[in-house]
């Protein structure tokens, strides 16, 4: 790296954040394009209760760009100046750009979901189960709704699932109704289950079928859900793919350069 006083700072925040591979991915991209004197990417552990103070810090320190992960994607929205049209529709922000003191929110998660899925299947007319009702779930449901997918949302708090379902014309279920996913074409886990304990899975192996695509947004070590899916010979997509494709879009927003996808993928793997 060739960091100077002119280098622009980009960062990812979350709680937890220590597992994040985003710094490795983005800095590999800067290095590949020889712009590592212009940009550097770091991580910061921020509690959701401190999100307003963090936003004040972006302005005070002139932080150039921010990536947001659990649990900040919805909580941050009241504190930024402008929100992109797609992020408004999704109802969650995972990217902030600081344009001369004006903080603009975007959402690139939906591309992190769309691109890996479209490599494996045509989405129109398919059925999908989305596990969770937070920021990543909102991106998933938005993405699927734009492609004519029949969507079912499963969440511990039924009221949150119902609220999300109402926003996008989906159907809400409680977690004790998970057996319904056996008949669906796609399963997407957007919860944090499997992040801290890779032996945990919301979905029992007996609910997974060979014809399905199982997409786990959790990345790092192989999750139990992905192991179950492989055991049943289902197609799998790991969280690394979502991280990559939402990240390459962020890279372009941060820098104005087309992201070096190959080098960024190599850094992740």
NUVEXLUM-270891 format. One record per atom (N, C-alpha, C): x, y, z. Coordinates in Angstrom, 3 decimals. Each point is the difference from the previous one (the first is absolute). Example, Ala and Ser with C-alpha at 12.3 -4.5 7.8 and 13.67 -1.06 7.14 Angstrom:
2
FISE       xx       yy       zz
FISE   13.190   -5.690    7.800
FISE   -0.890    1.190    0.000
FISE    0.900    1.200    0.000
FISE   -0.350    1.050   -0.720
FISE    0.820    1.190    0.060
FISE   -0.770    1.090    0.730
***
This chain:
269
FISE       xx       yy       zz
FISE    0.842   -1.194    0.000
FISE   -0.842    1.194    0.000
FISE    0.881    1.249    0.000
FISE   -0.525    1.061   -0.605
FISE    0.728    1.262   -0.094
FISE   -0.831    1.119    0.625
FISE   -0.332   -0.163    1.279
FISE   -0.890    0.933    0.683
FISE    0.722    1.317    0.277
FISE   -0.695    1.087   -0.314
FISE    0.502    1.335    0.306
FISE   -1.129    0.785    0.677
FISE    0.261    1.257    0.295
FISE   -1.022    0.851    0.612
FISE   -1.131    0.300   -0.966
FISE    0.195   -0.295   -1.288
FISE   -1.048    0.231   -1.004
FISE   -0.854   -1.242   -0.259
FISE    0.387   -1.112    0.556
FISE   -0.732   -1.247   -0.225
FISE   -1.394    0.079    0.609
FISE   -1.010   -0.379   -0.781
FISE   -1.381    0.031    0.479
FISE   -0.304   -1.272    0.785
FISE   -0.676    0.167    1.122
FISE   -0.312   -1.128    0.875
FISE   -1.393   -0.538   -0.303
FISE   -0.075   -1.308   -0.238
FISE   -1.270   -0.717   -0.100
FISE   -0.006   -1.061    1.092
FISE   -1.186   -0.420    0.433
FISE   -0.050   -0.958    1.101
FISE   -1.297   -0.779    0.014
FISE    0.042   -1.114    0.719
FISE   -1.196   -0.786    0.262
FISE   -0.261    0.047    1.501
FISE   -1.293    0.125    0.383
FISE   -0.358   -0.047    1.410
FISE   -1.025   -1.111    0.223
FISE    0.023   -0.555    1.191
FISE   -0.956   -1.042    0.350
FISE    0.162   -0.374    1.456
FISE   -0.870   -0.884    0.470
FISE    0.066   -0.521    1.353
FISE   -0.570   -1.414   -0.002
FISE    0.855   -1.038   -0.180
FISE    1.465    0.030    0.046
FISE    0.600    0.437   -1.338
FISE    1.323    0.212   -0.028
FISE    0.667    0.382   -1.239
FISE    1.332   -0.724   -0.188
FISE    0.504   -0.649    1.060
FISE    1.342   -0.572   -0.060
FISE    0.149   -1.081   -1.072
FISE   -1.113   -0.598   -0.410
FISE    0.031   -1.062   -1.010
FISE    0.067    0.550   -1.423
FISE   -0.172    1.311   -0.170
FISE   -0.210    0.573   -1.334
FISE    1.196   -0.188   -0.927
FISE   -0.293   -0.405   -1.224
FISE    1.015   -0.111   -1.042
FISE   -0.006    1.206   -0.935
FISE   -0.859    0.966    0.260
FISE   -0.113    1.164   -0.883
FISE    1.307    0.785   -0.124
FISE    0.744    0.248    1.091
FISE    1.270    0.712   -0.178
FISE    0.961   -0.723   -0.939
FISE    0.103   -1.312    0.148
FISE    0.893   -0.773   -0.870
FISE   -0.434    0.119   -1.462
FISE   -1.326   -0.085   -0.237
FISE   -0.534    0.048   -1.359
FISE    0.216    1.372   -0.642
FISE   -0.378    1.054    0.700
FISE    0.106    1.341   -0.586
FISE    1.452    0.430   -0.176
FISE    0.840   -0.258    0.980
FISE    1.400    0.393   -0.122
FISE    0.710   -0.767   -1.109
FISE   -0.407   -1.252   -0.225
FISE    0.552   -0.756   -1.132
FISE   -0.388    0.662   -1.314
FISE   -1.230    0.526   -0.064
FISE   -0.441    0.713   -1.195
FISE    0.782    1.278   -0.224
FISE    0.240    0.749    1.078
FISE    0.789    1.234   -0.133
FISE    1.410   -0.319   -0.484
FISE    0.573   -1.050    0.555
FISE    1.353   -0.397   -0.380
FISE    0.057   -0.445   -1.461
FISE   -1.020   -0.742   -0.436
FISE   -0.018   -0.502   -1.375
FISE   -0.043    1.131   -1.016
FISE   -0.674    1.088    0.352
FISE   -0.123    1.144   -0.917
FISE    1.043    1.088    0.275
FISE    0.902   -0.292    0.932
FISE    1.054    0.967    0.384
FISE   -0.589    1.327    0.456
FISE   -1.077   -0.097    0.777
FISE   -0.595    1.215    0.583
FISE    0.051   -0.088    1.528
FISE    0.941   -0.817    0.514
FISE    0.114   -0.165    1.443
FISE    0.625    1.212    0.672
FISE    0.414    0.989   -0.795
FISE    0.398    1.284    0.581
FISE   -1.200    0.930    0.152
FISE   -1.083   -0.309   -0.712
FISE   -1.191    0.852    0.015
FISE   -1.053   -0.476    0.997
FISE   -0.051   -1.310    0.266
FISE   -1.039   -0.568    0.863
FISE    0.589   -1.044    0.926
FISE   -0.546   -0.064    1.219
FISE    0.302   -1.076    0.934
FISE   -1.312   -0.398    0.664
FISE   -0.137   -1.277    0.339
FISE   -1.266   -0.524    0.522
FISE    0.267   -0.709    1.321
FISE   -0.725    0.400    1.048
FISE    0.193   -0.564    1.334
FISE   -1.345   -0.443    0.563
FISE    0.009   -0.561    1.206
FISE   -1.227   -0.456    0.662
FISE   -0.105    0.636    1.376
FISE   -1.248    0.189    0.463
FISE   -0.222    0.577    1.314
FISE   -1.196   -0.671    0.668
FISE    0.174   -0.384    1.256
FISE   -1.074   -0.628    0.777
FISE   -0.855    1.107    0.607
FISE   -1.242    0.109   -0.480
FISE   -0.908    1.057    0.454
FISE   -1.282   -0.632    0.531
FISE   -0.374    0.341    1.229
FISE   -1.259   -0.455    0.569
FISE   -1.151    0.772   -0.640
FISE   -1.139   -0.661   -0.169
FISE   -1.123    0.659   -0.647
FISE   -0.483    1.206    0.806
FISE    0.168   -0.029    1.313
FISE   -0.393    1.134    0.840
FISE    0.848    1.234   -0.275
FISE    1.164   -0.201   -0.639
FISE    0.920    1.111   -0.265
FISE   -0.035    0.459   -1.447
FISE   -0.980   -0.436   -0.772
FISE    0.017    0.280   -1.436
FISE   -0.062    1.497   -0.305
FISE   -0.771    0.761    0.769
FISE   -0.076    1.442   -0.242
FISE    1.360    0.649    0.244
FISE    0.685   -0.414    1.070
FISE    1.327    0.542    0.285
FISE    0.977   -0.365   -1.117
FISE   -0.143   -1.205   -0.539
FISE    0.869   -0.406   -1.100
FISE   -0.225    0.891   -1.218
FISE   -1.260    0.278   -0.313
FISE   -0.301    0.871   -1.143
FISE    0.607    1.383    0.209
FISE   -0.071    0.506    1.224
FISE    0.664    1.275    0.306
FISE    1.496   -0.109   -0.259
FISE    0.567   -1.171    0.313
FISE    1.418   -0.222   -0.223
FISE    0.380   -0.014   -1.471
FISE   -0.881   -0.551   -0.847
FISE    0.254    0.026   -1.450
FISE    0.190    1.439   -0.470
FISE   -0.891    0.866    0.452
FISE    0.077    1.407   -0.408
FISE    1.257    0.655    0.571
FISE    0.266   -0.232    1.288
FISE    1.130    0.650    0.655
FISE    1.333   -0.438   -0.587
FISE    0.122   -1.296   -0.346
FISE    1.271   -0.549   -0.491
FISE    0.077   -0.040   -1.519
FISE   -1.089    0.397   -0.655
FISE   -0.073   -0.024   -1.467
FISE    0.276   -1.400   -0.552
FISE   -0.612   -1.018    0.638
FISE    0.084   -1.365   -0.521
FISE   -0.668   -0.022   -1.370
FISE    0.650   -0.615   -0.983
FISE   -0.487    0.065   -1.381
FISE   -1.156   -0.953   -0.284
FISE    0.100   -1.244    0.478
FISE   -1.033   -0.994   -0.296
FISE   -0.119   -1.006    1.121
FISE   -1.223   -0.494    0.206
FISE   -0.254   -0.950    1.077
FISE   -0.855   -1.148   -0.515
FISE    0.395   -1.224    0.356
FISE   -0.828   -1.191   -0.203
FISE   -0.637   -0.346    1.341
FISE   -1.271   -0.412   -0.037
FISE   -0.705   -0.327    1.238
FISE   -0.476   -1.442   -0.023
FISE    0.239   -0.690    1.113
FISE   -0.518   -1.347    0.140
FISE   -0.828   -0.075    1.276
FISE   -0.413   -1.215    0.383
FISE   -0.862   -0.186    1.180
FISE    0.595    0.732    1.203
FISE   -0.788    0.791    0.756
FISE   -1.451    0.231   -0.095
FISE   -0.356    1.411   -0.460
FISE    0.781    0.583   -0.900
FISE   -0.085    1.437   -0.262
FISE   -0.798    0.418   -1.240
FISE   -0.407   -0.935   -0.823
FISE   -0.517    0.352   -1.324
FISE   -1.314    0.777    0.029
FISE   -0.800   -0.238    1.006
FISE   -1.255    0.746    0.150
FISE    0.185    1.134    1.006
FISE    0.746   -0.276    1.068
FISE    0.184    0.978    1.076
FISE    0.655    1.290   -0.473
FISE    0.821   -0.077   -1.046
FISE    0.745    1.185   -0.456
FISE   -0.863    0.978   -0.797
FISE   -1.113   -0.455   -0.522
FISE   -0.739    0.787   -0.991
FISE   -0.473    1.381    0.475
FISE   -0.439    0.168    1.246
FISE   -0.446    1.333    0.424
FISE    1.111    1.047    0.082
FISE    1.249   -0.433   -0.046
FISE    1.100    0.915    0.289
FISE    0.795    0.439   -1.226
FISE   -0.371   -0.486   -1.185
FISE    0.724    0.415   -1.202
FISE   -0.847    0.966   -0.815
FISE    0.645    0.724   -0.913
FISE   -0.648    1.137   -0.657
FISE   -0.894   -0.386   -1.168
FISE    0.456   -0.944   -0.818
FISE   -0.756   -0.425   -1.176
FISE    0.048   -1.521   -0.103
FISE   -1.057   -0.574   -0.561
FISE   -0.035   -1.443   -0.200
FISE   -0.370   -0.298   -1.440
FISE    0.815   -0.791   -0.655
FISE   -0.215   -0.418   -1.382
FISE   -1.365   -0.674   -0.151
FISE   -0.569    0.097   -1.211
FISE   -1.351   -0.515   -0.252
FISE   -0.118   -1.495    0.307
FISE    0.974   -0.788   -0.422
FISE   -0.073   -1.444    0.251
FISE    0.102   -0.284    1.492
FISE    0.892    0.690    0.695
FISE    0.127   -0.192    1.441
FISE   -1.289    0.383    0.713
FISE   -0.676    1.032   -0.504
FISE   -1.289    0.386    0.586
FISE   -1.024   -1.112   -0.174
FISE   -0.039   -0.592   -1.193
FISE   -0.951   -1.091   -0.256
FISE    0.304   -1.202    0.885
FISE    1.275   -0.298    0.145
FISE    0.394   -1.137    0.834
FISE   -0.282    0.302    1.469
FISE    0.233    1.237    0.391
FISE   -0.190    0.367    1.397
FISE    1.213   -0.306    0.850
FISE    1.183   -0.029   -0.634
FISE    1.245   -0.273    0.721
FISE    1.165    0.575   -0.801
FISE    1.035    0.403    0.713
FISE    1.193    0.596   -0.610
FISE    1.217   -0.814    0.427
FISE    0.832   -0.389   -0.964
FISE    1.235   -0.701    0.366
FISE    1.248    0.756   -0.456
FISE   -0.200    1.188   -0.594
FISE    1.118    0.783   -0.526
FISE   -0.277    1.486    0.210
FISE    1.001    0.727    0.484
FISE   -0.100    1.457    0.131
FISE    1.164    0.635   -0.736
FISE   -0.305    0.991   -0.806
FISE    1.021    0.801   -0.672
FISE   -0.058    1.412    0.560
FISE    1.147    0.546    0.342
FISE    0.109    1.364    0.503
FISE    0.401    0.910   -1.152
FISE   -0.967    0.747   -0.513
FISE    0.273    0.927   -1.102
FISE    0.029    1.426    0.540
FISE    1.215    0.444    0.344
FISE    0.202    1.353    0.514
FISE   -0.894    0.292    1.200
FISE   -0.081   -0.965    0.889
FISE   -0.768    0.188    1.222
FISE   -1.440   -0.448   -0.080
FISE   -0.475   -0.338   -1.196
FISE   -1.358   -0.530   -0.171
FISE    0.093   -1.519   -0.015
FISE   -0.689   -0.660    0.931
FISE    0.068   -1.443    0.116
FISE   -1.152   -0.635   -0.770
FISE    0.351   -0.830   -0.985
FISE   -0.989   -0.616   -0.882
FISE    0.017   -1.507    0.219
FISE   -1.193   -0.573    0.221
FISE   -0.118   -1.421    0.265
FISE   -0.416   -0.786   -1.230
FISE    0.640   -1.152   -0.198
FISE   -0.298   -0.907   -1.114
FISE   -0.194   -1.405    0.555
FISE   -0.492   -0.893   -0.852
FISE   -0.061   -1.410    0.342
FISE    0.551   -0.812   -1.161
FISE    1.059   -0.749    0.265
FISE    0.584   -0.874   -1.026
FISE   -0.232   -1.478    0.325
FISE   -0.602   -0.278    1.171
FISE   -0.244   -1.396    0.383
FISE   -0.829   -0.752   -1.035
FISE   -0.940    0.712   -0.614
FISE   -0.896   -0.692   -0.932
FISE    0.771   -0.582   -1.179
FISE    1.080    0.678   -0.422
FISE    0.828   -0.540   -1.080
FISE    0.818   -1.197    0.493
FISE    0.363    0.032    1.275
FISE    0.706   -1.133    0.580
FISE   -0.868   -1.244    0.075
FISE   -1.298    0.185   -0.034
FISE   -0.950   -1.115   -0.016
FISE   -0.361   -0.389   -1.432
FISE   -0.241    1.000   -0.825
FISE   -0.467   -0.257   -1.366
FISE    1.043   -0.704   -0.860
FISE    1.220    0.500   -0.020
FISE    1.003   -0.524   -0.938
FISE    0.331   -1.475    0.235
FISE    0.230   -0.446    1.235
FISE    0.257   -1.437    0.190
FISE   -1.190   -0.880   -0.368
FISE   -1.228    0.465    0.307
FISE   -1.177   -0.797   -0.328
FISE   -0.183   -0.135   -1.504
FISE    0.184    1.098   -0.727
FISE   -0.229   -0.044   -1.445
FISE    1.073   -0.799   -0.729
FISE    1.105   -0.296    0.657
FISE    0.985   -0.896   -0.599
FISE   -0.499   -1.441   -0.011
FISE   -0.944   -0.306    0.910
FISE   -0.467   -1.376    0.161
FISE   -1.378   -0.259   -0.570
FISE   -0.843    1.036   -0.100
FISE   -1.384   -0.264   -0.386
FISE   -0.666    1.247   -0.566
FISE   -1.118   -0.208   -0.692
FISE   -0.896    1.089   -0.377
FISE   -1.006    0.161    1.133
FISE   -0.144    1.198    0.502
FISE   -0.770    0.207    1.223
FISE   -1.507    0.083   -0.220
FISE   -0.412    0.497   -1.132
FISE   -1.433    0.230   -0.227
FISE   -0.806   -1.281    0.215
FISE   -1.039    0.120    0.837
FISE   -0.882   -1.132    0.254
FISE    0.470   -0.954    1.080
FISE    1.210    0.211    0.522
FISE    0.511   -0.863    1.065
FISE   -0.642    0.376    1.342
FISE    0.153   -0.889    0.977
FISE   -0.442    0.277    1.366
FISE    1.224    0.072    0.900
FISE   -0.048    0.896    0.995
FISE    1.162    0.186    0.865
FISE   -0.427    0.209    1.443
FISE    0.783   -0.569    0.919
FISE   -0.162    0.232    1.434
FISE    1.138    0.901    0.454
FISE   -0.339    1.117    0.635
FISE    0.991    0.913    0.558
FISE   -0.073   -0.113    1.517
FISE    1.115   -0.328    0.622
FISE    0.065   -0.120    1.454
FISE    0.542    1.297    0.575
FISE   -0.818    0.653    0.841
FISE    0.393    1.272    0.586
FISE   -0.855    1.131   -0.511
FISE    0.077    1.145    0.693
FISE   -0.800    1.166   -0.398
FISE    0.757    1.300    0.233
FISE    1.326   -0.082    0.055
FISE    0.826    1.188    0.194
FISE    0.419    0.633   -1.310
FISE    1.107    0.753    0.044
FISE    0.448    0.731   -1.181
FISE    0.355   -0.877   -1.174
FISE    0.731   -1.096    0.243
FISE    0.369   -0.906   -1.090
FISE   -1.229   -0.695   -0.565
FISE   -0.951   -0.334    0.877
FISE   -1.242   -0.623   -0.465
FISE   -0.778    0.946   -0.898
FISE   -0.029    1.265    0.359
FISE   -0.708    0.985   -0.823
FISE    0.615    0.075   -1.396
FISE    1.334   -0.057   -0.072
FISE    0.671    0.010   -1.304
FISE   -0.344   -1.245   -0.796
FISE   -0.034   -1.142    0.673
FISE   -0.330   -1.258   -0.679
FISE   -1.419    0.012   -0.530
FISE   -0.942    0.440    0.831
FISE   -1.407    0.014   -0.407
FISE   -0.221    1.001   -1.132
FISE    0.640    1.155    0.084
FISE   -0.084    0.979   -1.099
FISE    0.495   -0.624   -1.305
FISE    1.165   -0.627    0.058
FISE    0.599   -0.609   -1.194
FISE   -0.932   -1.039   -0.618
FISE   -0.491   -0.903    0.809
FISE   -0.870   -1.070   -0.491
FISE   -1.310    0.565   -0.540
FISE   -0.519    1.036    0.641
FISE   -1.274    0.579   -0.442
FISE    0.114    0.642   -1.371
FISE    1.184    0.533   -0.326
FISE    0.181    0.621   -1.317
FISE    0.119   -1.030   -1.115
FISE    0.201   -1.273    0.367
FISE    0.205   -1.065   -0.977
FISE   -1.170   -0.974   -0.077
FISE   -1.125    0.348    0.620
FISE   -1.185   -0.839   -0.119
FISE    0.062   -1.291    0.780
FISE    0.665    0.024    1.157
FISE    0.114   -1.183    0.855
FISE   -1.117    0.015    1.044
FISE   -0.543   -1.154    0.296
FISE   -0.981   -0.140    1.077
FISE    0.754   -0.151    1.320
FISE   -0.184    0.961    0.909
FISE    0.863    0.119    1.173
FISE   -0.744   -0.329    1.287
FISE    0.648   -0.812    0.828
FISE   -0.477   -0.285    1.360
FISE    1.084    0.442    0.981
FISE   -0.402    0.689    1.057
FISE    0.941    0.529    0.983
FISE   -0.225   -0.702    1.337
FISE    1.077   -0.520    0.574
FISE   -0.054   -0.697    1.278
FISE    0.860    0.762    1.002
FISE   -0.568    0.312    1.161
FISE    0.746    0.777    0.981
FISE   -0.458   -0.336    1.411
FISE    0.931    0.155    0.955
FISE   -0.359   -0.280    1.401
FISE   -1.136    0.906    0.458
FISE    0.112    1.289   -0.338
FISE   -1.060    0.947    0.352
FISE   -0.948    0.105   -1.189
FISE   -1.159   -0.600    0.128
FISE   -0.926   -0.071   -1.126
FISE   -0.416    1.379   -0.476
FISE   -0.158    0.948    0.921
FISE   -0.450    1.344   -0.375
FISE    0.975    0.675   -0.959
FISE    1.295   -0.231    0.201
FISE    0.998    0.583   -0.907
FISE   -0.063   -0.667   -1.369
FISE   -0.223   -1.294   -0.014
FISE   -0.158   -0.717   -1.270
FISE   -1.228    0.506   -0.743
FISE   -1.070    0.220    0.736
FISE   -1.236    0.475   -0.614
FISE    0.166    1.399   -0.579
FISE    0.700    0.849    0.729
FISE    0.253    1.360   -0.482
FISE    0.791   -0.020   -1.308
FISE    1.038   -0.815   -0.048
FISE    0.808   -0.119   -1.214
FISE   -0.817   -0.602   -1.139
FISE   -0.777   -1.009    0.301
FISE   -0.844   -0.631   -1.020
FISE   -0.992    0.989   -0.584
FISE   -0.585    0.825    0.845
FISE   -0.962    1.004   -0.471
FISE    0.647    1.004   -0.944
FISE    1.273    0.315    0.247
FISE    0.706    0.986   -0.834
FISE    0.256   -0.511   -1.413
FISE    0.116   -1.327   -0.162
FISE    0.411   -0.542   -1.293
FISE   -0.936   -1.064   -0.557
FISE   -1.177   -0.127    0.546
FISE   -0.955   -0.975   -0.530
FISE    0.421   -1.431    0.223
FISE    0.647   -0.264    1.125
FISE    0.437   -1.358    0.342
FISE   -0.945   -0.590    1.049
FISE    0.332   -1.196    0.470
FISE   -0.785   -0.676    1.037
FISE    0.905   -0.215    1.202
FISE   -0.523    0.254    1.195
FISE    0.785   -0.127    1.229
FISE   -0.358   -1.277    0.756
FISE    1.015   -0.623    0.607
FISE   -0.198   -1.191    0.814
FISE    0.867    0.083    1.257
FISE   -0.395   -0.760    0.998
FISE    0.818   -0.159    1.198
FISE    1.032   -1.104   -0.240
FISE    1.038   -0.011    0.830
FISE    1.049   -1.009   -0.172
FISE   -0.501   -1.412    0.244
FISE   -1.077   -0.146    0.794
FISE   -0.507   -1.355    0.226
FISE   -0.767   -0.546   -1.210
FISE   -0.048    0.804   -1.077
FISE   -0.633   -0.441   -1.243
FISE    1.040   -0.276   -1.093
FISE    1.254   -0.153    0.401
FISE    1.097   -0.145   -0.964
FISE   -0.126   -1.218   -0.914
FISE   -0.771   -0.964    0.399
FISE   -0.136   -1.204   -0.831
FISE   -0.502    0.339   -1.399
FISE   -0.644    1.173   -0.143
FISE   -0.538    0.430   -1.293
FISE    1.104    0.219   -1.033
FISE    1.238    0.208    0.448
FISE    1.065    0.303   -0.963
FISE    0.393   -1.211   -0.838
FISE   -0.436   -1.186    0.389
FISE    0.327   -1.195   -0.778
FISE   -0.424    0.134   -1.463
FISE   -1.110    0.692   -0.231
FISE   -0.562    0.093   -1.348
FISE    0.555    1.188   -0.793
FISE    0.863    0.796    0.607
FISE    0.468    1.229   -0.655
FISE    1.286   -0.234   -0.780
FISE    0.224    0.850   -0.983
FISE    1.158   -0.151   -0.885
FISE    1.279    0.572    0.598
FISE   -0.140    1.062    0.787
FISE    1.165    0.737    0.507
FISE   -0.181    0.244    1.495
FISE    1.067   -0.184    0.759
FISE    0.022    0.361    1.421
FISE    1.128    1.011    0.195
FISE   -0.318    1.143    0.612
FISE    1.015    1.022    0.265
FISE    0.005    0.313    1.490
FISE    1.120   -0.274    0.653
FISE    0.149    0.366    1.407
FISE    0.657    1.363    0.109
FISE   -0.739    0.977    0.539
FISE    0.569    1.334    0.196
FISE    0.215    0.296    1.480
FISE   -0.262   -0.977    0.869
FISE    0.225    0.194    1.431
FISE    1.482   -0.206    0.326
FISE    0.361    0.278    1.246
FISE    1.389   -0.192    0.426
FISE    0.242   -1.401    0.545
FISE   -1.001   -0.878   -0.060
FISE    0.167   -1.369    0.480
FISE    1.073   -0.705   -0.844
FISE    1.013   -0.510    0.662
FISE    1.126   -0.620   -0.692
FISE    1.238    0.874   -0.022
FISE   -0.156    1.267    0.430
FISE    1.146    0.915    0.001
FISE    0.933   -0.295    1.169
FISE   -0.541   -0.011    1.210
FISE    0.826   -0.250    1.177
FISE    0.187   -1.491    0.253
FISE   -1.026   -0.773   -0.317
FISE    0.070   -1.455    0.201
FISE   -0.351   -0.679   -1.312
FISE    1.012   -0.506   -0.691
FISE   -0.224   -0.578   -1.330
FISE   -0.733   -1.334    0.059
FISE   -0.245   -0.511    1.199
FISE   -0.757   -1.253    0.140
FISE   -1.503    0.239    0.081
FISE   -0.414    1.274    0.011
FISE   -1.414    0.333    0.099
FISE   -0.612    0.193   -1.381
FISE   -1.250   -0.410   -0.154
FISE   -0.764    0.244   -1.224
FISE   -1.470    0.136    0.358
FISE   -0.647    1.013   -0.549
FISE   -1.442    0.139    0.204
FISE   -0.761   -1.109   -0.709
FISE    0.584   -0.509   -1.071
FISE   -0.686   -0.979   -0.848
FISE    0.532   -1.404    0.287
FISE   -0.843   -0.917    0.437
FISE    0.436   -1.398    0.163
FISE    0.331   -0.616   -1.370
FISE    0.912   -0.957   -0.011
FISE    0.415   -0.600   -1.270
FISE   -1.169   -0.669   -0.720
FISE   -0.954   -0.529    0.763
FISE   -1.115   -0.705   -0.635
FISE   -0.945    0.925   -0.762
FISE    0.149    1.308    0.183
FISE   -0.848    0.953   -0.729
FISE    0.622    0.437   -1.330
FISE    1.223   -0.457   -0.273
FISE    0.705    0.400   -1.224
FISE   -0.130   -1.100   -1.038
FISE   -0.273    0.402   -1.244
FISE   -0.184   -0.949   -1.090
FISE    1.067    0.205   -1.077
FISE    0.254   -1.028   -0.764
FISE    1.051    0.013   -1.020
FISE   -0.218    1.077   -1.061
FISE   -1.270    0.304   -0.306
FISE   -0.282    0.937   -1.093
FISE    0.227    1.458    0.389
FISE    0.281    0.266    1.274
FISE    0.031    1.378    0.487
FISE    1.347    0.689   -0.184
FISE   -0.052    1.338    0.036
FISE    1.198    0.830    0.137
FISE   -0.019    0.545    1.419
FISE    1.071   -0.242    0.750
FISE    0.091    0.469    1.378
FISE    1.081    1.076    0.076
FISE   -0.399    1.204    0.390
FISE    0.854    1.190    0.014
FISE    0.113    0.461    1.450
FISE    1.209   -0.076    0.557
FISE    0.220    0.463    1.371
FISE    0.826    1.278   -0.046
FISE   -0.566    1.104    0.467
FISE    0.700    1.291   -0.031
FISE    1.143    0.068    1.001
FISE    0.032   -0.928    0.955
FISE    1.107   -0.058    0.954
FISE    1.250   -0.509   -0.720
FISE    1.130    0.671    0.234
FISE    1.238   -0.456   -0.631
FISE    1.069   -0.238    1.054
FISE    1.092   -0.580   -0.440
FISE    1.072   -0.410    0.900
FISE    0.141   -1.499   -0.108
FISE    0.001   -0.682    1.132
FISE    0.029   -1.460   -0.033
FISE   -1.324   -0.533   -0.545
FISE    0.034   -1.153   -0.638
FISE   -1.199   -0.582   -0.592
FISE   -1.061   -0.223    1.079
FISE   -1.185    0.532   -0.238
FISE   -1.061   -0.097    0.996
FISE   -0.671   -1.372   -0.044
FISE   -0.732   -0.290    1.075
FISE   -0.720   -1.264    0.069
FISE   -1.061   -0.092   -1.087
FISE   -0.636    1.133   -0.299
FISE   -1.019    0.010   -1.053
FISE    0.603   -0.410   -1.339
FISE    1.164    0.535   -0.327
FISE    0.663   -0.357   -1.262
FISE    0.421   -1.464    0.024
FISE    0.477   -0.482    1.131
FISE    0.374   -1.410    0.114
FISE   -1.203   -0.909   -0.220
FISE   -1.136    0.372    0.610
FISE   -1.221   -0.776   -0.193
FISE   -0.378   -0.050   -1.479
FISE    0.060    1.167   -0.656
FISE   -0.391    0.090   -1.409
FISE    0.909   -0.860   -0.878
FISE    1.287    0.037    0.264
FISE    0.935   -0.819   -0.772
FISE   -0.266   -1.483    0.234
FISE   -0.337   -0.340    1.234
FISE   -0.304   -1.390    0.335
FISE   -1.200   -0.508   -0.781
FISE   -0.940    0.913   -0.288
FISE   -1.204   -0.365   -0.755
FISE    0.179    0.232   -1.505
FISE    1.226    0.383   -0.417
FISE    0.358    0.228   -1.407
FISE   -0.784    1.161   -0.617
FISE   -0.350    0.965    0.842
FISE   -0.628    1.226   -0.493
FISE    1.078    0.976   -0.459
FISE   -0.378    0.940   -0.871
FISE    0.915    1.077   -0.395
FISE    0.193    0.928    1.198
FISE    1.211    0.507    0.195
FISE    0.259    0.905    1.117
FISE    0.665    1.293   -0.465
FISE   -0.320    1.074    0.698
FISE    0.673    1.294   -0.175
FISE    0.408    0.450    1.393
FISE    1.261    0.315    0.192
FISE    0.467    0.439    1.315
FISE   -0.023    1.520    0.100
FISE    0.150    0.475    1.219
FISE    0.009    1.436    0.227
FISE    1.149    0.722   -0.666
FISE    1.051   -0.736   -0.351
FISE    1.129    0.624   -0.703
FISE   -0.462    0.602   -1.320
FISE   -0.914   -0.677   -0.693
FISE   -0.485    0.505   -1.284
FISE   -0.793    1.295    0.186
FISE   -0.841    0.035    1.030
FISE   -0.745    1.228    0.282
FISE    0.953    1.123    0.374
FISE    0.969   -0.311    0.866
FISE    0.976    1.006    0.409
FISE    0.757    0.555   -1.197
FISE    0.394   -0.879   -0.906
FISE    0.757    0.427   -1.175
FISE   -0.794    0.964   -0.865
FISE   -1.222   -0.386   -0.377
FISE   -0.731    0.796   -0.983
FISE   -0.628    1.257    0.579
FISE   -0.340    0.001    1.284
FISE   -0.412    1.272    0.579
FISE    1.231    0.890    0.159
FISE    1.151   -0.640    0.254
FISE    1.234    0.741    0.208
FISE    0.576    0.606   -1.260
FISE   -0.128   -0.696   -1.131
FISE    0.526    0.574   -1.249
FISE   -0.802    1.245   -0.399
FISE   -1.300   -0.016    0.281
FISE   -0.813    1.185   -0.269
FISE    0.387    1.137    0.941
FISE    0.234   -0.313    1.262
FISE    0.480    1.009    0.946
FISE    1.343    0.582   -0.446
FISE    0.884   -0.859   -0.466
FISE    1.324    0.431   -0.458
FISE   -0.129    1.098   -1.044
FISE   -0.912   -0.212   -0.951
FISE   -0.210    0.997   -1.053
FISE   -0.599    1.284    0.558
FISE   -0.937   -0.128    0.935
FISE   -0.576    1.186    0.626
FISE    1.066    0.791    0.765
FISE    0.892   -0.700    0.676
FISE    1.034    0.663    0.788
FISE    1.053    0.688   -0.870
FISE    0.361   -0.648   -1.114
FISE    1.186    0.428   -0.752
FISE   -0.293    0.557   -1.384
FISE   -1.105   -0.406   -0.610
FISE   -0.269    0.366   -1.385
FISE    0.653   -0.946   -0.990
FISE    0.757   -0.982    0.498
FISE    0.666   -0.979   -0.861
FISE   -0.828   -1.279   -0.094
FISE    0.095   -0.687   -1.150
FISE   -0.599   -1.325   -0.112
FISE    0.772   -0.962    0.893
FISE   -0.711   -0.765    0.779
FISE    0.643   -0.878    0.981
FISE    0.757   -1.142   -0.671
FISE    1.191   -0.325    0.482
FISE    0.749   -1.163   -0.505
FISE   -0.525   -1.273    0.674
FISE   -1.009   -0.601   -0.588
FISE   -0.737   -1.088    0.643
FISE    0.895   -1.199    0.303
FISE    0.860   -0.359   -0.940
FISE    0.837   -1.188    0.183
FISE    0.897    0.166    1.210
FISE    0.670    1.144    0.109
FISE    0.923    0.225    1.113
FISE   -0.761    0.078    1.339
FISE   -1.191    0.596   -0.024
FISE   -0.780    0.111    1.233
FISE   -0.513   -1.367    0.438
FISE   -0.399   -0.831   -0.953
FISE   -0.424   -1.360    0.338
FISE    1.172   -0.801    0.561
FISE    1.156    0.117   -0.626
FISE    1.183   -0.713    0.483
FISE    0.325    0.370    1.430
FISE   -0.115    1.269    0.329
FISE    0.275    0.457    1.368
FISE   -0.966   -0.627    0.995
FISE   -1.254   -0.154   -0.394
FISE   -1.008   -0.595    0.877
FISE    0.249   -1.486    0.224
FISE    0.420   -0.686   -1.056
FISE    0.132   -1.453    0.072
FISE    1.347   -0.447    0.553
***
